[in-house]
Amino acid sequence: MNLKDHDNNLRIIGKIFIVIGLILVPISISTFFFVDMISHSDFWLDMRDFDVLFFEVRPPENLLYMLPIIQTISSLVFLISGYALATQQQWGKKFAIVPAVILLFKFPIGTALGGYMIYAIHYVPNEELVDSSESV
C-alpha cells in the first residue's frame, strides 16, 4: 500500500466514524427520553422501596442517566475523530484510536472493523514504496 492509498484509507475511516457518530446522536437522544420516562414511572417508584431481607435498596436516580451520557460522549468522540481523519489533521490519528478501541467491544462486526482501523491508523508506508510511487 502506497502513501496515497493509505491517506485514502484514513479518509474513508474518518467518514465511517462520522456516519457512526451521526447514527449514535438520535439513539442517545431517545435514550435520554426513555430514561426520563422510566425515572418518573410507577415502576421506578416501586423499585425505590425495594427491601431485601433487612436492607433497603434505594437505587440512585442519577445513575440511570449514565447510559445516555456515555452514548452522547461516544457519539461526540466518533464525530470529532472522523472529522480529524477526513480532513487529515495531525492529531487525528492519535485521537482516532479511542473510537477504534470502542468498536472492539461490539462483537463481531465492530471487533473486525475496530481491529482493521487500528491497523490502518498505525500502518506506516515504507519509504521505498513512497519513493517508487512518486517516480511513476
N, CA, C and O atoms as a GROMACS GRO file, in nm:
protein
  544
    1MET      N    1   0.086  -0.117   0.000
    1MET     CA    2   0.000   0.000   0.000
    1MET      C    3   0.090   0.124   0.000
    1MET      O    4   0.179   0.137   0.084
    2ASN      N    5   0.066   0.212  -0.096
    2ASN     CA    6   0.149   0.332  -0.101
    2ASN      C    7   0.086   0.443  -0.017
    2ASN      O    8  -0.020   0.426   0.043
    3LEU      N    9   0.153   0.556  -0.014
    3LEU     CA   10   0.111   0.667   0.072
    3LEU      C   11  -0.025   0.723   0.031
    3LEU      O   12  -0.105   0.759   0.117
    4LYS      N   13  -0.051   0.729  -0.099
    4LYS     CA   14  -0.178   0.783  -0.147
    4LYS      C   15  -0.294   0.693  -0.105
    4LYS      O   16  -0.398   0.742  -0.061
    5ASP      N   17  -0.276   0.562  -0.119
    5ASP     CA   18  -0.380   0.467  -0.077
    5ASP      C   19  -0.401   0.472   0.075
    5ASP      O   20  -0.514   0.462   0.124
    6HIS      N   21  -0.292   0.489   0.148
    6HIS     CA   22  -0.302   0.497   0.294
    6HIS      C   23  -0.381   0.621   0.336
    6HIS      O   24  -0.465   0.613   0.426
    7ASP      N   25  -0.355   0.732   0.272
    7ASP     CA   26  -0.431   0.855   0.303
    7ASP      C   27  -0.578   0.838   0.267
    7ASP      O   28  -0.666   0.886   0.339
    8ASN      N   29  -0.606   0.770   0.155
    8ASN     CA   30  -0.746   0.745   0.117
    8ASN      C   31  -0.814   0.654   0.219
    8ASN      O   32  -0.931   0.676   0.252
    9ASN      N   33  -0.743   0.553   0.268
    9ASN     CA   34  -0.800   0.463   0.370
    9ASN      C   35  -0.834   0.542   0.496
    9ASN      O   36  -0.939   0.520   0.556
   10LEU      N   37  -0.745   0.632   0.537
   10LEU     CA   38  -0.772   0.711   0.657
   10LEU      C   39  -0.891   0.804   0.637
   10LEU      O   40  -0.969   0.825   0.730
   11ARG      N   41  -0.906   0.860   0.518
   11ARG     CA   42  -1.022   0.944   0.491
   11ARG      C   43  -1.151   0.862   0.494
   11ARG      O   44  -1.253   0.909   0.545
   12ILE      N   45  -1.147   0.742   0.440
   12ILE     CA   46  -1.265   0.654   0.442
   12ILE      C   47  -1.299   0.616   0.586
   12ILE      O   48  -1.416   0.615   0.624
   13ILE      N   49  -1.198   0.584   0.665
   13ILE     CA   50  -1.221   0.552   0.807
   13ILE      C   51  -1.282   0.673   0.877
   13ILE      O   52  -1.372   0.657   0.960
   14GLY      N   53  -1.235   0.792   0.846
   14GLY     CA   54  -1.292   0.913   0.904
   14GLY      C   55  -1.439   0.929   0.868
   14GLY      O   56  -1.519   0.967   0.952
   15LYS      N   57  -1.474   0.900   0.745
   15LYS     CA   58  -1.614   0.910   0.703
   15LYS      C   59  -1.699   0.803   0.772
   15LYS      O   60  -1.815   0.829   0.806
   16ILE      N   61  -1.643   0.685   0.792
   16ILE     CA   62  -1.715   0.580   0.865
   16ILE      C   63  -1.740   0.624   1.009
   16ILE      O   64  -1.848   0.602   1.064
   17PHE      N   65  -1.639   0.686   1.072
   17PHE     CA   66  -1.656   0.737   1.209
   17PHE      C   67  -1.764   0.844   1.215
   17PHE      O   68  -1.842   0.849   1.310
   18ILE      N   69  -1.769   0.930   1.114
   18ILE     CA   70  -1.872   1.034   1.111
   18ILE      C   71  -2.010   0.972   1.100
   18ILE      O   72  -2.103   1.015   1.168
   19VAL      N   73  -2.025   0.871   1.015
   19VAL     CA   74  -2.155   0.805   1.000
   19VAL      C   75  -2.197   0.737   1.130
   19VAL      O   76  -2.312   0.746   1.170
   20ILE      N   77  -2.103   0.669   1.195
   20ILE     CA   78  -2.134   0.603   1.322
   20ILE      C   79  -2.174   0.707   1.427
   20ILE      O   80  -2.269   0.686   1.503
   21GLY      N   81  -2.102   0.819   1.431
   21GLY     CA   82  -2.136   0.926   1.525
   21GLY      C   83  -2.274   0.984   1.498
   21GLY      O   84  -2.348   1.013   1.592
   22LEU      N   85  -2.308   1.002   1.369
   22LEU     CA   86  -2.440   1.054   1.335
   22LEU      C   87  -2.552   0.955   1.367
   22LEU      O   88  -2.664   0.996   1.399
   23ILE      N   89  -2.522   0.827   1.359
   23ILE     CA   90  -2.621   0.726   1.397
   23ILE      C   91  -2.641   0.726   1.548
   23ILE      O   92  -2.753   0.704   1.595
   24LEU      N   93  -2.535   0.749   1.624
   24LEU     CA   94  -2.544   0.746   1.770
   24LEU      C   95  -2.616   0.868   1.828
   24LEU      O   96  -2.666   0.861   1.940
   25VAL      N   97  -2.621   0.979   1.756
   25VAL     CA   98  -2.686   1.100   1.808
   25VAL      C   99  -2.834   1.078   1.837
   25VAL      O  100  -2.877   1.104   1.949
   26PRO      N  101  -2.916   1.031   1.740
   26PRO     CA  102  -3.058   1.009   1.774
   26PRO      C  103  -3.079   0.898   1.876
   26PRO      O  104  -3.176   0.901   1.952
   27ILE      N  105  -2.989   0.800   1.878
   27ILE     CA  106  -3.001   0.693   1.977
   27ILE      C  107  -2.979   0.749   2.116
   27ILE      O  108  -3.052   0.714   2.209
   28SER      N  109  -2.880   0.835   2.133
   28SER     CA  110  -2.855   0.892   2.266
   28SER      C  111  -2.967   0.987   2.308
   28SER      O  112  -3.003   0.993   2.426
   29ILE      N  113  -3.024   1.061   2.213
   29ILE     CA  114  -3.136   1.149   2.246
   29ILE      C  115  -3.257   1.068   2.289
   29ILE      O  116  -3.323   1.102   2.388
   30SER      N  117  -3.287   0.962   2.216
   30SER     CA  118  -3.402   0.879   2.254
   30SER      C  119  -3.377   0.806   2.386
   30SER      O  120  -3.471   0.781   2.461
   31THR      N  121  -3.252   0.773   2.415
   31THR     CA  122  -3.221   0.709   2.543
   31THR      C  123  -3.243   0.806   2.659
   31THR      O  124  -3.288   0.766   2.766
   32PHE      N  125  -3.211   0.934   2.638
   32PHE     CA  126  -3.241   1.034   2.741
   32PHE      C  127  -3.390   1.038   2.772
   32PHE      O  128  -3.430   1.039   2.888
   33PHE      N  129  -3.474   1.038   2.666
   33PHE     CA  130  -3.618   1.040   2.687
   33PHE      C  131  -3.668   0.913   2.754
   33PHE      O  132  -3.755   0.918   2.841
   34PHE      N  133  -3.611   0.798   2.715
   34PHE     CA  134  -3.650   0.671   2.775
   34PHE      C  135  -3.614   0.667   2.923
   34PHE      O  136  -3.696   0.625   3.005
   35VAL      N  137  -3.495   0.710   2.956
   35VAL     CA  138  -3.452   0.711   3.097
   35VAL      C  139  -3.537   0.808   3.177
   35VAL      O  140  -3.573   0.778   3.291
   36ASP      N  141  -3.570   0.922   3.120
   36ASP     CA  142  -3.655   1.018   3.189
   36ASP      C  143  -3.794   0.959   3.212
   36ASP      O  144  -3.853   0.979   3.318
   37MET      N  145  -3.846   0.886   3.113
   37MET     CA  146  -3.976   0.822   3.128
   37MET      C  147  -3.973   0.715   3.237
   37MET      O  148  -4.066   0.705   3.317
   38ILE      N  149  -3.866   0.636   3.240
   38ILE     CA  150  -3.854   0.530   3.341
   38ILE      C  151  -3.839   0.590   3.481
   38ILE      O  152  -3.897   0.540   3.577
   39SER      N  153  -3.761   0.697   3.492
   39SER     CA  154  -3.736   0.754   3.625
   39SER      C  155  -3.860   0.818   3.686
   39SER      O  156  -3.867   0.836   3.808
   40HIS      N  157  -3.958   0.853   3.604
   40HIS     CA  158  -4.082   0.911   3.655
   40HIS      C  159  -4.199   0.813   3.652
   40HIS      O  160  -4.315   0.854   3.669
   41SER      N  161  -4.171   0.687   3.631
   41SER     CA  162  -4.279   0.589   3.621
   41SER      C  163  -4.307   0.524   3.757
   41SER      O  164  -4.230   0.539   3.852
   42ASP      N  165  -4.419   0.452   3.763
   42ASP     CA  166  -4.454   0.380   3.885
   42ASP      C  167  -4.356   0.267   3.913
   42ASP      O  168  -4.330   0.233   4.029
   43PHE      N  169  -4.302   0.208   3.807
   43PHE     CA  170  -4.204   0.101   3.825
   43PHE      C  171  -4.084   0.150   3.906
   43PHE      O  172  -4.039   0.081   3.997
   44TRP      N  173  -4.034   0.267   3.872
   44TRP     CA  174  -3.918   0.320   3.944
   44TRP      C  175  -3.953   0.357   4.087
   44TRP      O  176  -3.873   0.338   4.178
   45LEU      N  177  -4.074   0.409   4.107
   45LEU     CA  178  -4.116   0.443   4.243
   45LEU      C  179  -4.130   0.317   4.328
   45LEU      O  180  -4.095   0.319   4.447
   46ASP      N  181  -4.180   0.209   4.270
   46ASP     CA  182  -4.188   0.082   4.343
   46ASP      C  183  -4.049   0.025   4.368
   46ASP      O  184  -4.024  -0.037   4.472
   47MET      N  185  -3.959   0.046   4.275
   47MET     CA  186  -3.823  -0.006   4.288
   47MET      C  187  -3.747   0.066   4.399
   47MET      O  188  -3.660   0.007   4.463
   48ARG      N  189  -3.780   0.191   4.422
   48ARG     CA  190  -3.709   0.267   4.526
   48ARG      C  191  -3.738   0.216   4.666
   48ARG      O  192  -3.656   0.235   4.756
   49ASP      N  193  -3.850   0.151   4.686
   49ASP     CA  194  -3.886   0.099   4.817
   49ASP      C  195  -3.870  -0.052   4.823
   49ASP      O  196  -3.948  -0.120   4.890
   50PHE      N  197  -3.771  -0.103   4.755
   50PHE     CA  198  -3.748  -0.246   4.749
   50PHE      C  199  -3.667  -0.290   4.871
   50PHE      O  200  -3.559  -0.236   4.897
   51ASP      N  201  -3.718  -0.387   4.944
   51ASP     CA  202  -3.649  -0.437   5.063
   51ASP      C  203  -3.594  -0.576   5.036
   51ASP      O  204  -3.664  -0.662   4.983
   52VAL      N  205  -3.469  -0.595   5.074
   52VAL     CA  206  -3.405  -0.726   5.064
   52VAL      C  207  -3.365  -0.765   5.206
   52VAL      O  208  -3.276  -0.704   5.265
   53LEU      N  209  -3.431  -0.865   5.257
   53LEU     CA  210  -3.411  -0.911   5.393
   53LEU      C  211  -3.419  -0.792   5.490
   53LEU      O  212  -3.527  -0.738   5.513
   54PHE      N  213  -3.308  -0.753   5.547
   54PHE     CA  214  -3.309  -0.644   5.644
   54PHE      C  215  -3.259  -0.512   5.585
   54PHE      O  216  -3.249  -0.412   5.656
   55PHE      N  217  -3.230  -0.513   5.458
   55PHE     CA  218  -3.172  -0.394   5.395
   55PHE      C  219  -3.274  -0.329   5.302
   55PHE      O  220  -3.353  -0.397   5.237
   56GLU      N  221  -3.269  -0.199   5.297
   56GLU     CA  222  -3.349  -0.126   5.200
   56GLU      C  223  -3.258  -0.088   5.084
   56GLU      O  224  -3.153  -0.026   5.103
   57VAL      N  225  -3.299  -0.127   4.966
   57VAL     CA  226  -3.222  -0.096   4.847
   57VAL      C  227  -3.287   0.025   4.780
   57VAL      O  228  -3.403   0.019   4.738
   58ARG      N  229  -3.212   0.132   4.770
   58ARG     CA  230  -3.263   0.252   4.703
   58ARG      C  231  -3.165   0.292   4.594
   58ARG      O  232  -3.066   0.361   4.620
   59PRO      N  233  -3.192   0.250   4.472
   59PRO     CA  234  -3.101   0.287   4.364
   59PRO      C  235  -3.108   0.437   4.335
   59PRO      O  236  -3.216   0.494   4.334
   60PRO      N  237  -2.994   0.499   4.313
   60PRO     CA  238  -2.996   0.643   4.286
   60PRO      C  239  -3.054   0.672   4.148
   60PRO      O  240  -3.026   0.602   4.051
   61GLU      N  241  -3.133   0.775   4.142
   61GLU     CA  242  -3.200   0.811   4.018
   61GLU      C  243  -3.100   0.864   3.915
   61GLU      O  244  -3.117   0.844   3.795
   62ASN      N  245  -2.997   0.931   3.961
   62ASN     CA  246  -2.899   0.987   3.869
   62ASN      C  247  -2.817   0.880   3.798
   62ASN      O  248  -2.760   0.905   3.692
   63LEU      N  249  -2.810   0.762   3.856
   63LEU     CA  250  -2.736   0.654   3.794
   63LEU      C  251  -2.800   0.610   3.662
   63LEU      O  252  -2.731   0.559   3.574
   64LEU      N  253  -2.930   0.630   3.650
   64LEU     CA  254  -2.998   0.595   3.526
   64LEU      C  255  -2.948   0.677   3.408
   64LEU      O  256  -2.949   0.630   3.294
   65TYR      N  257  -2.905   0.798   3.433
   65TYR     CA  258  -2.864   0.887   3.325
   65TYR      C  259  -2.722   0.862   3.277
   65TYR      O  260  -2.675   0.932   3.186
   66MET      N  261  -2.652   0.766   3.335
   66MET     CA  262  -2.515   0.738   3.292
   66MET      C  263  -2.510   0.682   3.150
   66MET      O  264  -2.421   0.719   3.073
   67LEU      N  265  -2.603   0.594   3.114
   67LEU     CA  266  -2.601   0.534   2.980
   67LEU      C  267  -2.618   0.640   2.870
   67LEU      O  268  -2.538   0.641   2.777
   68PRO      N  269  -2.718   0.728   2.877
   68PRO     CA  270  -2.727   0.828   2.770
   68PRO      C  271  -2.611   0.926   2.768
   68PRO      O  272  -2.573   0.976   2.662
   69ILE      N  273  -2.554   0.955   2.885
   69ILE     CA  274  -2.438   1.044   2.888
   69ILE      C  275  -2.318   0.978   2.820
   69ILE      O  276  -2.246   1.044   2.745
   70ILE      N  277  -2.297   0.851   2.847
   70ILE     CA  278  -2.187   0.778   2.784
   70ILE      C  279  -2.209   0.768   2.633
   70ILE      O  280  -2.114   0.782   2.555
   71GLN      N  281  -2.334   0.745   2.591
   71GLN     CA  282  -2.363   0.738   2.448
   71GLN      C  283  -2.340   0.873   2.380
   71GLN      O  284  -2.289   0.878   2.268
   72THR      N  285  -2.376   0.981   2.446
   72THR     CA  286  -2.356   1.113   2.389
   72THR      C  287  -2.207   1.144   2.376
   72THR      O  288  -2.163   1.198   2.274
   73ILE      N  289  -2.130   1.111   2.478
   73ILE     CA  290  -1.985   1.134   2.473
   73ILE      C  291  -1.922   1.050   2.363
   73ILE      O  292  -1.835   1.098   2.291
   74SER      N  293  -1.965   0.924   2.350
   74SER     CA  294  -1.907   0.839   2.245
   74SER      C  295  -1.945   0.889   2.106
   74SER      O  296  -1.865   0.879   2.013
   75SER      N  297  -2.066   0.943   2.089
   75SER     CA  298  -2.102   0.997   1.957
   75SER      C  299  -2.017   1.119   1.925
   75SER      O  300  -1.976   1.138   1.810
   76LEU      N  301  -1.989   1.203   2.025
   76LEU     CA  302  -1.901   1.318   2.003
   76LEU      C  303  -1.759   1.275   1.969
   76LEU      O  304  -1.693   1.336   1.884
   77VAL      N  305  -1.711   1.169   2.035
   77VAL     CA  306  -1.577   1.118   2.007
   77VAL      C  307  -1.569   1.066   1.863
   77VAL      O  308  -1.472   1.093   1.793
   78PHE      N  309  -1.672   0.993   1.820
   78PHE     CA  310  -1.674   0.942   1.683
   78PHE      C  311  -1.677   1.058   1.583
   78PHE      O  312  -1.606   1.055   1.482
   79LEU      N  313  -1.760   1.160   1.609
   79LEU     CA  314  -1.771   1.272   1.516
   79LEU      C  315  -1.641   1.352   1.508
   79LEU      O  316  -1.598   1.389   1.399
   80ILE      N  317  -1.580   1.380   1.622
   80ILE     CA  318  -1.457   1.460   1.623
   80ILE      C  319  -1.342   1.384   1.557
   80ILE      O  320  -1.268   1.441   1.477
   81SER      N  321  -1.328   1.256   1.590
   81SER     CA  322  -1.218   1.180   1.529
   81SER      C  323  -1.243   1.157   1.381
   81SER      O  324  -1.148   1.155   1.302
   82GLY      N  325  -1.368   1.139   1.341
   82GLY     CA  326  -1.400   1.124   1.200
   82GLY      C  327  -1.367   1.249   1.121
   82GLY      O  328  -1.312   1.242   1.011
   83TYR      N  329  -1.401   1.364   1.178
   83TYR     CA  330  -1.367   1.491   1.112
   83TYR      C  331  -1.216   1.506   1.101
   83TYR      O  332  -1.165   1.548   0.997
   84ALA      N  333  -1.144   1.472   1.208
   84ALA     CA  334  -0.999   1.486   1.208
   84ALA      C  335  -0.934   1.395   1.104
   84ALA      O  336  -0.839   1.436   1.037
   85LEU      N  337  -0.983   1.273   1.089
   85LEU     CA  338  -0.925   1.184   0.989
   85LEU      C  339  -0.965   1.224   0.848
   85LEU      O  340  -0.884   1.216   0.756
   86ALA      N  341  -1.089   1.268   0.831
   86ALA     CA  342  -1.135   1.304   0.696
   86ALA      C  343  -1.064   1.428   0.644
   86ALA      O  344  -1.042   1.441   0.524
   87THR      N  345  -1.029   1.520   0.733
   87THR     CA  346  -0.960   1.641   0.691
   87THR      C  347  -0.809   1.633   0.709
   87THR      O  348  -0.738   1.732   0.690
   88GLN      N  349  -0.759   1.517   0.746
   88GLN     CA  350  -0.616   1.487   0.762
   88GLN      C  351  -0.548   1.581   0.860
   88GLN      O  352  -0.442   1.638   0.830
   89GLN      N  353  -0.608   1.597   0.977
   89GLN     CA  354  -0.546   1.674   1.084
   89GLN      C  355  -0.432   1.594   1.145
   89GLN      O  356  -0.433   1.471   1.143
   90GLN      N  357  -0.332   1.664   1.199
   90GLN     CA  358  -0.216   1.596   1.258
   90GLN      C  359  -0.255   1.512   1.379
   90GLN      O  360  -0.203   1.402   1.397
   91TRP      N  361  -0.344   1.563   1.462
   91TRP     CA  362  -0.384   1.495   1.585
   91TRP      C  363  -0.490   1.388   1.559
   91TRP      O  364  -0.529   1.316   1.651
   92GLY      N  365  -0.537   1.377   1.437
   92GLY     CA  366  -0.647   1.286   1.405
   92GLY      C  367  -0.613   1.139   1.424
   92GLY      O  368  -0.696   1.062   1.472
   93LYS      N  369  -0.492   1.100   1.387
   93LYS     CA  370  -0.453   0.959   1.402
   93LYS      C  371  -0.447   0.918   1.548
   93LYS      O  372  -0.492   0.809   1.584
   94LYS      N  373  -0.393   1.004   1.631
   94LYS     CA  374  -0.382   0.969   1.773
   94LYS      C  375  -0.520   0.964   1.839
   94LYS      O  376  -0.546   0.876   1.921
   95PHE      N  377  -0.606   1.057   1.803
   95PHE     CA  378  -0.739   1.061   1.864
   95PHE      C  379  -0.830   0.951   1.811
   95PHE      O  380  -0.924   0.910   1.880
   96ALA      N  381  -0.804   0.904   1.689
   96ALA     CA  382  -0.890   0.802   1.628
   96ALA      C  383  -0.873   0.665   1.692
   96ALA      O  384  -0.952   0.574   1.666
   97ILE      N  385  -0.772   0.648   1.774
   97ILE     CA  386  -0.755   0.521   1.844
   97ILE      C  387  -0.870   0.498   1.941
   97ILE      O  388  -0.914   0.384   1.960
   98VAL      N  389  -0.921   0.605   2.002
   98VAL     CA  390  -1.028   0.593   2.102
   98VAL      C  391  -1.154   0.529   2.043
   98VAL      O  392  -1.202   0.430   2.098
   99PRO      N  393  -1.211   0.580   1.932
   99PRO     CA  394  -1.330   0.513   1.879
   99PRO      C  395  -1.300   0.376   1.821
   99PRO      O  396  -1.388   0.289   1.820
  100ALA      N  397  -1.178   0.355   1.772
  100ALA     CA  398  -1.143   0.222   1.722
  100ALA      C  399  -1.144   0.120   1.836
  100ALA      O  400  -1.187   0.007   1.817
  101VAL      N  401  -1.096   0.160   1.952
  101VAL     CA  402  -1.099   0.071   2.068
  101VAL      C  403  -1.243   0.048   2.116
  101VAL      O  404  -1.278  -0.062   2.157
  102ILE      N  405  -1.325   0.153   2.109
  102ILE     CA  406  -1.467   0.138   2.146
  102ILE      C  407  -1.533   0.035   2.055
  102ILE      O  408  -1.615  -0.046   2.100
  103LEU      N  409  -1.499   0.038   1.927
  103LEU     CA  410  -1.557  -0.058   1.832
  103LEU      C  411  -1.514  -0.202   1.862
  103LEU      O  412  -1.587  -0.296   1.828
  104LEU      N  413  -1.399  -0.221   1.923
  104LEU     CA  414  -1.353  -0.356   1.953
  104LEU      C  415  -1.450  -0.432   2.043
  104LEU      O  416  -1.456  -0.555   2.037
  105PHE      N  417  -1.527  -0.361   2.124
  105PHE     CA  418  -1.619  -0.426   2.217
  105PHE      C  419  -1.754  -0.459   2.153
  105PHE      O  420  -1.838  -0.520   2.219
  106LYS      N  421  -1.775  -0.422   2.029
  106LYS     CA  422  -1.902  -0.450   1.961
  106LYS      C  423  -1.884  -0.572   1.872
  106LYS      O  424  -1.866  -0.559   1.751
  107PHE      N  425  -1.888  -0.688   1.932
  107PHE     CA  426  -1.860  -0.815   1.866
  107PHE      C  427  -1.975  -0.851   1.773
  107PHE      O  428  -2.089  -0.824   1.811
  108PRO      N  429  -1.955  -0.908   1.660
  108PRO     CA  430  -1.836  -0.948   1.586
  108PRO      C  431  -1.792  -0.845   1.482
  108PRO      O  432  -1.673  -0.834   1.453
  109ILE      N  433  -1.886  -0.769   1.426
  109ILE     CA  434  -1.851  -0.678   1.317
  109ILE      C  435  -1.766  -0.563   1.368
  109ILE      O  436  -1.668  -0.526   1.303
  110GLY      N  437  -1.800  -0.508   1.482
  110GLY     CA  438  -1.723  -0.398   1.538
  110GLY      C  439  -1.582  -0.440   1.573
  110GLY      O  440  -1.488  -0.361   1.561
  111THR      N  441  -1.566  -0.564   1.617
  111THR     CA  442  -1.432  -0.613   1.651
  111THR      C  443  -1.344  -0.618   1.526
  111THR      O  444  -1.229  -0.574   1.528
  112ALA      N  445  -1.398  -0.671   1.418
  112ALA     CA  446  -1.321  -0.677   1.293
  112ALA      C  447  -1.293  -0.537   1.239
  112ALA      O  448  -1.182  -0.507   1.197
  113LEU      N  449  -1.394  -0.452   1.242
  113LEU     CA  450  -1.378  -0.316   1.192
  113LEU      C  451  -1.280  -0.237   1.278
  113LEU      O  452  -1.195  -0.165   1.226
  114GLY      N  453  -1.292  -0.249   1.410
  114GLY     CA  454  -1.201  -0.179   1.500
  114GLY      C  455  -1.057  -0.228   1.487
  114GLY      O  456  -0.964  -0.149   1.489
  115GLY      N  457  -1.040  -0.359   1.472
  115GLY     CA  458  -0.906  -0.414   1.452
  115GLY      C  459  -0.843  -0.364   1.324
  115GLY      O  460  -0.725  -0.328   1.322
  116TYR      N  461  -0.921  -0.362   1.216
  116TYR     CA  462  -0.868  -0.309   1.090
  116TYR      C  463  -0.835  -0.161   1.102
  116TYR      O  464  -0.733  -0.116   1.049
  117MET      N  465  -0.919  -0.087   1.170
  117MET     CA  466  -0.894   0.057   1.184
  117MET      C  467  -0.768   0.085   1.266
  117MET      O  468  -0.691   0.175   1.233
  118ILE      N  469  -0.748   0.008   1.371
  118ILE     CA  470  -0.624   0.025   1.449
  118ILE      C  471  -0.503  -0.008   1.363
  118ILE      O  472  -0.401   0.062   1.369
  119TYR      N  473  -0.514  -0.114   1.284
  119TYR     CA  474  -0.403  -0.149   1.193
  119TYR      C  475  -0.379  -0.038   1.092
  119TYR      O  476  -0.264   0.001   1.069
  120ALA      N  477  -0.485   0.014   1.031
  120ALA     CA  478  -0.470   0.117   0.928
  120ALA      C  479  -0.417   0.247   0.986
  120ALA      O  480  -0.341   0.318   0.920
  121ILE      N  481  -0.455   0.279   1.108
  121ILE     CA  482  -0.407   0.404   1.170
  121ILE      C  483  -0.259   0.393   1.203
  121ILE      O  484  -0.184   0.490   1.187
  122HIS      N  485  -0.215   0.276   1.250
  122HIS     CA  486  -0.075   0.260   1.289
  122HIS      C  487   0.016   0.222   1.174
  122HIS      O  488   0.138   0.223   1.189
  123TYR      N  489  -0.040   0.188   1.059
  123TYR     CA  490   0.040   0.146   0.945
  123TYR      C  491   0.122   0.263   0.893
  123TYR      O  492   0.069   0.372   0.872
  124VAL      N  493   0.250   0.240   0.872
  124VAL     CA  494   0.338   0.342   0.815
  124VAL      C  495   0.393   0.285   0.685
  124VAL      O  496   0.461   0.183   0.686
  125PRO      N  497   0.364   0.350   0.572
  125PRO     CA  498   0.415   0.301   0.444
  125PRO      C  499   0.568   0.306   0.441
  125PRO      O  500   0.629   0.397   0.497
  126ASN      N  501   0.629   0.206   0.376
  126ASN     CA  502   0.775   0.203   0.364
  126ASN      C  503   0.823   0.320   0.278
  126ASN      O  504   0.754   0.364   0.186
  127GLU      N  505   0.942   0.368   0.308
  127GLU     CA  506   0.996   0.480   0.231
  127GLU      C  507   1.024   0.439   0.087
  127GLU      O  508   1.012   0.521  -0.004
  128GLU      N  509   1.061   0.311   0.066
  128GLU     CA  510   1.087   0.262  -0.069
  128GLU      C  511   0.961   0.268  -0.153
  128GLU      O  512   0.965   0.305  -0.270
  129LEU      N  513   0.846   0.230  -0.091
  129LEU     CA  514   0.720   0.236  -0.164
  129LEU      C  515   0.679   0.379  -0.192
  129LEU      O  516   0.623   0.408  -0.298
  130VAL      N  517   0.706   0.469  -0.099
  130VAL     CA  518   0.672   0.609  -0.120
  130VAL      C  519   0.755   0.667  -0.233
  130VAL      O  520   0.702   0.738  -0.318
  131ASP      N  521   0.887   0.638  -0.236
  131ASP     CA  522   0.974   0.690  -0.341
  131ASP      C  523   0.937   0.633  -0.476
  131ASP      O  524   0.934   0.706  -0.575
  132SER      N  525   0.909   0.502  -0.484
  132SER     CA  526   0.878   0.440  -0.611
  132SER      C  527   0.742   0.485  -0.664
  132SER      O  528   0.724   0.494  -0.786
  133SER      N  529   0.646   0.515  -0.575
  133SER     CA  530   0.515   0.560  -0.622
  133SER      C  531   0.521   0.703  -0.672
  133SER      O  532   0.444   0.742  -0.760
  134GLU      N  533   0.612   0.784  -0.617
  134GLU     CA  534   0.624   0.923  -0.661
  134GLU      C  535   0.695   0.932  -0.794
  134GLU      O  536   0.668   1.025  -0.871
  135SER      N  537   0.784   0.839  -0.826
  135SER     CA  538   0.858   0.844  -0.951
  135SER      C  539   0.777   0.792  -1.069
  135SER      O  540   0.814   0.816  -1.184
  136VAL      N  541   0.668   0.720  -1.043
  136VAL     CA  542   0.588   0.662  -1.151
  136VAL      C  543   0.494   0.762  -1.209
  136VAL      O  544   0.418   0.730  -1.301
   0.00000   0.00000   0.00000
